[in-house]
Amino acid sequence: MPNVDFAGPELRTARLTLRLPRIEDFDRYAELLADEAAARYIGGHIPRAAAWRRFLQMPGAWLVQGFAMFSVVERASGRWLGQVGPWRPEGWPGNEIGYSFHPDAWGRGYALEAATATIDWAFDALGWDEVIHCIDPANLASQRLAQRLGAVNSGPGRLPPPFEDHPVEVWRQSAAQWRARREAVR
């Protein structure tokens, strides 16, 4: 097997390391996508073989676009917790900061910590002017996170096929709004 040396960026927070996906992340990723409750708002639960194909999207996007979601790893244990970060497939309604976490990582503030780091990175490293979060109207936990991040619901959005019939609301904020908010809490 060829050795491809593409480490990409690595972000660190107080509790987390955010890095490109690695093969050792796959088992927990597959668990996330096999869990009906955890996967219901990210395309639905799928079997392991289909999860493998979806897992490969992020490393591919890193190589082709130069950005994608980071794997979120707990620094203390090395355990994969989820994924978060920039995401912009063809036809997407904007530059998204998406997030999905393994159910055993819910309720501990990991998503807020990781999303904050990736929003900073997207504005600074990618030069984005705005970020969005495409959220199912029934996903109250994700809406609360978007609000804590400072995003505002701008109404219904439309995703490209094959998700065009999936209801989403687009939550957004500009780089200027983000930076003003970040300065206010310092």
C-alpha positions in Angstrom: 0.0 0.0 0.0 1.4 3.4 -0.9 2.3 5.8 1.9 0.6 9.1 1.4 2.0 11.8 3.7 -0.9 14.3 4.2 -1.2 15.2 7.9 -3.2 18.4 7.3 -3.9 20.9 10.1 -4.3 19.9 13.7 -6.2 22.1 16.2 -6.0 21.7 20.0 -8.4 22.9 22.7 -8.3 22.4 26.4 -9.7 18.8 26.1 -9.6 18.0 22.4 -7.4 17.3 19.4 -9.0 18.0 16.0 -7.2 16.3 13.2 -7.8 14.6 9.9 -9.7 11.3 10.0 -7.6 8.1 10.4 -8.4 4.5 10.0 -8.5 4.0 13.7 -11.5 6.3 13.9 -13.6 4.1 11.8 -15.0 1.7 14.4 -16.5 4.5 16.5 -17.7 6.3 13.4 -19.5 3.2 12.3 -21.1 2.9 15.7 -22.3 6.5 15.4 -23.9 5.8 12.1 -25.4 2.5 13.2 -27.2 4.2 16.1 -30.8 5.2 15.1 -31.0 8.2 17.5 -27.5 9.5 16.8 -27.9 9.2 13.0 -31.5 10.3 12.5 -30.6 13.9 11.6 -27.5 13.1 9.5 -29.0 10.9 6.8 -30.3 8.1 9.0 -28.6 5.0 10.4 -26.7 2.8 8.0 -24.8 -0.5 8.1 -21.1 -0.7 8.6 -20.2 -1.3 4.9 -22.1 1.9 3.9 -20.5 3.8 6.9 -17.1 2.9 5.4 -18.0 4.6 2.1 -19.3 7.6 3.9 -16.2 7.7 6.2 -14.0 8.1 3.1 -15.8 11.3 2.1 -13.9 13.4 4.7 -10.3 12.4 3.8 -11.3 12.8 0.1 -12.7 16.3 0.7 -9.5 17.2 2.6 -7.4 16.1 -0.4 -9.6 17.7 -3.1 -10.9 20.9 -1.4 -8.3 21.4 1.3 -10.8 21.3 4.1 -13.5 19.0 5.6 -14.6 17.9 9.0 -12.0 17.1 11.6 -12.0 14.0 13.7 -12.5 15.1 17.3 -10.4 13.1 19.7 -10.4 13.4 23.5 -6.8 14.3 24.5 -6.8 12.5 27.8 -7.9 9.1 26.4 -7.3 9.3 22.7 -10.9 8.2 22.1 -12.7 9.4 18.9 -15.7 11.4 19.9 -17.1 12.7 16.6 -16.5 15.0 13.8 -16.9 18.7 13.3 -15.8 21.3 10.9 -16.0 22.9 7.5 -18.2 21.1 4.9 -19.3 22.3 1.5 -20.5 19.6 -0.9 -21.6 20.6 -4.5 -24.9 22.5 -4.4 -24.8 23.1 -0.6 -26.5 26.3 0.6 -23.3 27.8 2.0 -20.1 27.2 3.9 -21.2 24.9 6.7 -19.6 24.1 10.0 -21.2 20.7 10.6 -21.0 18.4 13.6 -22.0 14.9 14.7 -20.9 13.1 17.9 -20.9 9.6 19.2 -23.8 9.2 21.7 -21.4 8.5 24.6 -19.9 12.0 24.0 -23.2 13.9 24.2 -23.9 16.4 27.0 -20.3 17.1 27.9 -19.6 20.4 26.0 -17.4 18.7 23.4 -19.4 19.9 20.4 -19.3 23.5 21.6 -15.6 23.4 22.3 -14.8 21.7 18.9 -17.1 23.9 16.8 -15.7 27.0 18.4 -12.2 26.0 17.3 -13.3 25.1 13.8 -15.2 28.3 13.3 -12.2 30.3 14.3 -10.1 28.1 11.9 -12.6 28.5 9.0 -12.7 32.3 9.3 -8.9 32.6 9.8 -7.4 29.9 7.6 -10.1 29.5 4.9 -11.0 33.2 4.8 -14.8 32.5 4.9 -17.1 35.5 5.3 -20.0 33.5 6.8 -20.7 30.0 8.3 -23.9 28.2 8.3 -25.4 25.1 10.1 -28.1 23.2 8.2 -30.3 21.8 11.0 -33.5 19.7 10.8 -36.3 21.7 12.5 -36.9 18.8 14.9 -33.2 18.7 16.1 -33.5 20.8 19.2 -30.1 19.9 20.6 -28.4 21.1 17.4 -30.4 24.3 17.4 -29.3 25.0 21.0 -25.7 24.5 20.0 -26.1 26.8 17.0 -27.6 29.4 19.3 -24.7 29.0 21.8 -22.3 29.5 18.9 -24.1 32.8 18.0 -25.8 31.7 14.9 -29.3 32.9 14.0 -32.0 30.9 12.2 -32.5 32.5 8.8 -35.4 30.1 7.8 -35.8 27.1 5.6 -33.1 26.0 3.3 -32.8 23.4 0.5 -30.1 20.7 0.3 -29.0 19.2 -3.1 -30.1 15.7 -4.2 -30.4 13.2 -2.7 -31.4 15.2 0.4 -33.7 17.8 -1.4 -36.8 16.5 0.5 -35.1 16.6 3.9 -36.3 19.6 5.9 -33.6 22.0 7.1 -33.3 25.4 8.5 -30.2 27.4 7.8 -28.6 29.0 10.8 -25.9 31.5 10.0 -23.5 34.2 11.2 -20.9 36.4 9.5 -17.2 36.5 10.4 -17.7 40.0 11.7 -20.5 38.8 14.0 -18.4 35.9 15.2 -15.3 38.1 15.9 -17.4 40.7 17.7 -18.9 38.1 19.9 -15.5 36.4 20.6 -14.1 39.8 21.7 -17.0 40.5 24.0 -16.4 37.3 26.0 -12.7 37.9 26.5 
